[in-house]
Amino acid sequence: MRVLIPTPLRSYTRAGHVDADGETLGALLAALDRRYPGIRFRMVDEQDRIRPHVRVFVNAEAVFDLSHGLRRDDEVRIVQALSGG
């Protein structure tokens, strides 16, 4: 499936999108981490929850649970909130 990567994480992938597989969101992020070591930790905390500043959309629907099922034709968009003043 197509995974859209936000600018702050492109230092890992060197691309704005990558192709990856996984039956669940958690499996997909694990697959990305195997290919791009360290990327998962930027999105998922030590309690296995999506970090507060990260949003994941599957086919434009917000997803908050790593057990959310995925299909091969899904598009996953990862968004990171920016803060500052």
C-alpha positions in Angstrom: 0.0 0.0 0.0 1.0 3.6 -0.5 2.2 5.4 2.7 2.6 9.2 2.6 5.5 10.4 4.8 5.5 13.8 6.4 8.4 16.1 5.9 9.8 15.7 9.4 10.2 11.9 8.8 11.7 12.1 5.4 15.2 12.0 6.8 14.4 8.3 7.3 12.8 7.4 4.0 14.4 10.1 1.7 11.0 10.1 -0.1 7.5 11.7 0.3 5.9 8.3 -0.1 6.8 4.6 0.2 5.1 1.3 -0.5 4.7 -1.1 2.5 2.6 -3.9 3.6 0.8 -4.9 6.8 -2.5 -6.4 7.9 -2.8 -3.8 10.7 -1.5 -0.3 11.2 0.8 -1.7 13.9 2.2 -4.3 11.4 2.6 -1.6 8.8 4.6 0.6 11.1 6.7 -2.4 12.2 7.5 -3.1 8.5 8.5 0.5 8.0 10.8 0.3 11.0 12.5 -2.8 9.6 13.2 -0.9 6.4 13.8 2.5 8.0 15.2 1.9 11.6 13.9 4.3 14.2 11.0 5.7 12.2 8.4 3.8 14.3 9.6 5.4 17.6 9.0 8.8 16.2 5.3 7.8 15.7 4.6 5.3 18.6 5.4 5.7 22.3 6.7 3.2 24.8 3.1 2.2 25.7 2.4 1.2 22.1 0.2 4.3 21.5 0.3 6.7 18.6 2.1 9.8 19.9 -0.1 12.8 20.6 1.5 15.0 17.9 1.0 12.3 15.2 -2.2 11.6 13.2 -2.7 8.7 10.9 -5.3 8.7 8.2 -6.4 5.6 6.2 -8.2 6.6 3.1 -8.9 10.0 4.7 -10.3 8.5 7.9 -8.5 9.2 11.1 -7.2 6.1 12.8 -6.0 6.0 16.4 -5.6 2.3 17.1 -2.6 0.2 16.0 -4.9 -2.8 15.6 -6.9 -1.1 12.8 -7.0 -3.5 9.8 -5.6 -2.5 6.5 -6.1 -3.6 2.9 -3.5 -3.7 0.1 -5.3 -0.8 -1.8 -5.4 1.5 1.2 -3.6 4.8 1.3 -2.0 5.7 4.7 -1.1 9.3 5.4 1.0 10.1 8.4 0.8 13.7 9.6 2.9 15.3 12.3 1.6 18.5 14.1 4.1 21.3 14.2 4.3 23.6 17.2 6.1 26.8 18.0 5.4 30.4 18.4 
